[in-house]
Amino acid sequence: MTQLTTHSAREGSTTPAPPPFAPHRRRPLAAVLADPRVRLGAGTAVILVTAWAARRDRISPAEVTAFRAVNGLPDRIHLPAWAIMQLGTFGAAPAAAGIAWLTGERRLAGQLLSAGTGTWALSKLVKQMVHRPRPASLLPGTHRRGPDAAGLGYLSGHAGVAVALGAAALPHLGPAGRALTLIAIPAVGLTRIYVGAHLPLDILGGAALGLAVDAVLTLVATPGTQRARPDQARALSAEPPSTRRAIPSAGVHGRSRACRPNSVPAPHRRAR
């Protein structure tokens, strides 16, 4: 009996070792937030959660503690706090857009103007929907510094404008500019708590609104660079037409002439 041997047995009994397991590398937070779709989803989620919490008639003890810690800071820092607070005013949007225009960043100038003014307008709409009063109406003993803020509390338009402008400008700044921007953005929200104009949930909701508005504008401005369609992905991964070989047409006997070897065929052997 002829012993049958498999292809692997003829080549050898050793099999190649599987490749080592590569652990999944986590993307840094900055890389994740660089995707405008992530920023839009995160901003929308925070707005919904904080708006639901702000509609209640009571304030949580954690929010009261955080508010008292910032609002109770000494009065001598009022002047620098007021200066920082101007970075989130309505006028900060055209001012930032003007600076970008003068430096030759015209596309950035348009995004800064749209993000700042759009966030400010939407903040007024959300205020009417949630209808949360200012801290002085909810917490006795609130320190009010400067002119009393009019209108409703949730959400903070200053925090929203600061985040929208900062998110739009960050990709165009150097290391020093990014560091200053990342410090100034939360500082604007803290100054609004310090002067007694907003509660912490108001700041979080405003910051989320600014993040969502910037994400929407980024998606509208660059829709093609954010996601590739399946047909485009297949086209990019396909072999170029110039490198493909044409399939020859089959001959009468099922073989193409192009597939025949170039060597001269051996003469037929005469049957004995």
C-alpha positions as CSV (number, residue, x, y, z in Angstrom):
1,M,0.0,0.0,0.0
2,T,1.3,3.4,-0.9
3,Q,1.5,5.7,2.1
4,L,-0.2,9.0,1.6
5,T,1.6,12.0,2.9
6,T,0.1,15.5,3.2
7,H,1.6,18.6,1.8
8,S,2.6,19.9,5.2
9,A,4.3,16.6,6.1
10,R,6.4,16.7,3.0
11,E,7.6,20.2,3.7
12,G,8.3,19.5,7.4
13,S,6.5,19.1,10.6
14,T,7.3,22.6,11.9
15,T,4.7,25.3,11.5
16,P,5.4,29.0,11.6
17,A,4.7,30.5,15.0
18,P,1.7,32.9,15.2
19,P,2.6,36.6,15.3
20,P,2.9,38.0,18.8
21,F,-0.2,39.6,20.2
22,A,-0.1,43.4,19.8
23,P,-1.9,45.2,22.7
24,H,-4.5,47.8,21.7
25,R,-3.0,51.2,22.1
26,R,-5.3,53.8,23.6
27,R,-5.5,57.1,21.7
28,P,-4.8,60.2,23.8
29,L,-7.7,62.4,24.7
30,A,-6.4,65.2,22.4
31,A,-6.5,62.9,19.4
32,V,-10.0,61.7,20.3
33,L,-11.3,65.2,20.6
34,A,-9.7,66.2,17.3
35,D,-12.6,64.3,15.6
36,P,-15.5,66.8,15.3
37,R,-18.0,64.0,15.5
38,V,-16.7,63.1,19.0
39,R,-16.9,66.7,20.1
40,L,-20.4,67.1,18.8
41,G,-21.6,63.9,20.6
42,A,-19.8,64.8,23.8
43,G,-21.1,68.4,23.8
44,T,-24.7,67.3,23.1
45,A,-24.6,64.7,25.8
46,V,-23.3,67.2,28.4
47,I,-26.0,69.8,27.4
48,L,-28.8,67.2,27.9
49,V,-27.5,66.0,31.3
50,T,-26.8,69.5,32.7
51,A,-30.1,70.9,31.4
52,W,-32.1,68.1,33.0
53,A,-30.3,68.7,36.3
54,A,-30.7,72.5,36.1
55,R,-34.5,72.3,35.6
56,R,-34.9,70.9,39.1
57,D,-35.9,73.4,41.9
58,R,-33.1,72.4,44.1
59,I,-29.3,72.6,43.8
60,S,-27.2,69.6,44.7
61,P,-24.8,69.8,47.7
62,A,-21.8,69.2,45.4
63,E,-22.8,72.2,43.2
64,V,-23.3,74.4,46.2
65,T,-19.8,73.4,47.5
66,A,-18.1,74.1,44.2
67,F,-19.9,77.5,43.9
68,R,-19.0,78.6,47.4
69,A,-15.4,77.7,46.9
70,V,-15.0,80.0,43.8
71,N,-17.5,82.7,44.8
72,G,-15.9,83.1,48.2
73,L,-12.5,84.1,46.8
74,P,-11.1,87.5,48.0
75,D,-12.3,90.7,46.4
76,R,-8.8,91.9,45.5
77,I,-8.7,89.6,42.4
78,H,-11.8,91.2,41.0
79,L,-9.9,93.4,38.5
80,P,-7.9,90.5,36.8
81,A,-11.0,88.3,36.9
82,W,-13.0,91.0,35.1
83,A,-10.3,91.2,32.4
84,I,-10.3,87.5,31.8
85,M,-14.1,87.5,31.7
86,Q,-14.1,89.7,28.6
87,L,-12.7,86.8,26.6
88,G,-16.2,85.3,26.7
89,T,-18.3,88.4,25.8
90,F,-20.1,88.8,22.6
91,G,-17.5,91.3,21.4
92,A,-14.8,88.7,21.7
93,A,-16.0,86.9,18.6
94,P,-15.5,89.9,16.1
95,A,-12.3,90.9,17.9
96,A,-10.8,87.4,17.5
97,A,-12.0,87.2,13.9
98,G,-10.4,90.6,13.1
99,I,-7.1,89.5,14.5
100,A,-7.2,86.3,12.3
101,W,-8.2,88.3,9.3
102,L,-5.2,90.7,9.7
103,T,-2.8,87.8,10.0
104,G,-4.0,86.3,6.8
105,E,-6.2,83.5,8.2
106,R,-9.4,84.4,6.5
107,R,-11.0,81.0,6.7
108,L,-10.3,81.0,10.5
109,A,-11.7,84.5,10.8
110,G,-15.0,83.3,9.4
111,Q,-15.1,80.3,11.6
112,L,-14.3,82.4,14.7
113,L,-17.0,84.9,13.9
114,S,-19.6,82.2,13.2
115,A,-18.7,80.1,16.2
116,G,-18.8,83.0,18.7
117,T,-21.9,84.7,17.5
118,G,-23.7,81.4,16.9
119,T,-23.0,80.2,20.4
120,W,-24.1,83.5,22.0
121,A,-27.4,83.4,20.1
122,L,-28.1,79.8,20.9
123,S,-27.3,80.4,24.6
124,K,-30.2,82.9,24.7
125,L,-32.5,80.3,23.3
126,V,-31.5,77.6,25.8
127,K,-31.9,80.0,28.7
128,Q,-35.6,80.4,27.8
129,M,-36.0,76.6,27.5
130,V,-34.5,75.7,30.8
131,H,-35.5,78.9,32.7
132,R,-33.0,78.6,35.7
133,P,-32.6,81.8,37.8
134,R,-29.3,83.4,38.7
135,P,-27.4,82.2,41.8
136,A,-28.5,85.1,44.0
137,S,-32.1,84.0,43.6
138,L,-31.3,80.4,44.6
139,L,-28.5,80.7,47.2
140,P,-28.6,83.3,50.0
141,G,-25.3,85.0,50.8
142,T,-24.0,85.0,47.2
143,H,-21.2,87.5,46.6
144,R,-22.2,89.7,43.7
145,R,-19.4,91.6,42.2
146,G,-19.8,94.3,39.5
147,P,-23.1,95.0,37.8
148,D,-25.8,92.4,38.4
149,A,-26.2,90.0,35.6
150,A,-29.7,90.3,34.0
151,G,-31.7,87.4,32.7
152,L,-31.5,83.8,33.4
153,G,-28.7,81.6,34.6
154,Y,-28.5,78.4,32.6
155,L,-26.5,78.3,30.5
156,S,-23.4,80.6,30.5
157,G,-23.0,82.4,27.2
158,H,-19.5,83.6,28.3
159,A,-18.3,80.0,28.8
160,G,-19.8,78.9,25.5
161,V,-18.2,81.7,23.5
162,A,-14.8,81.1,25.1
163,V,-14.9,77.4,24.3
164,A,-16.1,77.9,20.8
165,L,-13.4,80.5,20.0
166,G,-10.7,78.4,21.7
167,A,-11.7,75.2,19.9
168,A,-11.6,76.9,16.5
169,A,-8.2,78.6,17.2
170,L,-6.3,75.7,18.8
171,P,-5.3,73.9,15.5
172,H,-3.8,77.2,14.2
173,L,-1.7,78.1,17.3
174,G,1.8,77.2,18.4
175,P,2.7,75.4,21.7
176,A,2.7,78.6,23.7
177,G,-0.6,79.9,22.2
178,R,-2.2,76.5,22.9
179,A,-1.1,76.5,26.5
180,L,-2.5,80.0,27.1
181,T,-5.8,79.1,25.4
182,L,-6.2,76.0,27.4
183,I,-5.7,78.1,30.6
184,A,-8.0,80.9,29.5
185,I,-10.9,78.8,28.5
186,P,-11.7,77.4,32.0
187,A,-10.7,80.7,33.6
188,V,-13.5,82.5,31.9
189,G,-16.0,80.1,33.4
190,L,-14.5,80.4,36.9
191,T,-14.7,84.2,36.7
192,R,-18.4,84.0,36.0
193,I,-18.9,81.9,39.2
194,Y,-16.6,84.3,41.1
195,V,-18.7,87.4,40.2
196,G,-21.9,85.5,41.2
197,A,-23.4,85.3,37.7
198,H,-23.5,81.5,37.2
199,L,-23.6,78.2,39.0
200,P,-21.2,75.3,38.0
201,L,-23.9,73.5,35.9
202,D,-24.4,76.7,34.0
203,I,-20.7,76.8,33.1
204,L,-20.6,73.1,32.1
205,G,-23.7,73.6,29.9
206,G,-22.2,76.7,28.2
207,A,-18.9,75.0,27.6
208,A,-20.6,72.0,26.0
209,L,-22.7,74.3,23.8
210,G,-19.5,76.0,22.5
211,L,-17.9,72.7,21.8
212,A,-20.9,71.4,19.9
213,V,-21.2,74.6,17.8
214,D,-17.5,74.5,16.8
215,A,-17.9,70.8,15.8
216,V,-20.9,71.5,13.6
217,L,-19.1,74.3,11.8
218,T,-16.0,72.1,11.3
219,L,-18.2,69.3,9.8
220,V,-19.9,71.7,7.5
221,A,-16.7,73.4,6.4
222,T,-14.8,70.1,5.7
223,P,-17.3,67.3,5.0
224,G,-15.0,65.3,2.7
225,T,-12.1,65.0,5.0
226,Q,-14.1,63.6,7.9
227,R,-15.4,60.4,6.6
228,A,-14.7,58.4,3.4
229,R,-17.5,56.7,1.5
230,P,-17.2,52.9,1.0
231,D,-16.8,53.3,-2.7
232,Q,-14.0,55.8,-2.2
233,A,-12.3,53.5,0.2
234,R,-12.4,50.6,-2.3
235,A,-11.1,52.9,-5.0
236,L,-8.2,54.0,-2.9
237,S,-7.2,50.4,-2.0
238,A,-7.7,49.0,-5.5
239,E,-4.8,48.4,-7.9
240,P,-4.2,51.1,-10.5
241,P,-5.6,50.3,-13.9
242,S,-2.2,50.7,-15.5
243,T,-0.8,47.8,-13.5
244,R,-3.6,45.4,-14.2
245,R,-3.1,42.7,-16.9
246,A,-5.7,42.3,-19.5
247,I,-7.3,38.8,-19.5
248,P,-6.8,37.3,-22.9
249,S,-9.7,35.8,-24.7
250,A,-9.9,32.0,-24.7
251,G,-9.1,30.1,-27.9
252,V,-11.0,27.2,-29.5
253,H,-9.5,24.6,-27.2
254,G,-10.1,26.7,-24.0
255,R,-6.5,28.1,-23.9
256,S,-5.5,31.5,-25.1
257,R,-2.7,32.0,-27.5
258,A,-1.2,34.6,-25.1
259,C,-1.0,31.9,-22.4
260,R,1.0,29.5,-24.6
261,P,4.7,29.4,-23.9
262,N,7.0,31.2,-26.2
263,S,9.2,28.2,-26.8
264,V,8.8,26.1,-29.9
265,P,6.6,23.0,-29.2
266,A,8.3,19.7,-29.1
267,P,7.6,17.4,-32.1
268,H,5.0,14.7,-31.6
269,R,6.3,11.3,-30.9
270,R,5.5,8.6,-33.4
271,A,3.4,5.8,-32.1
272,R,5.1,2.5,-32.0
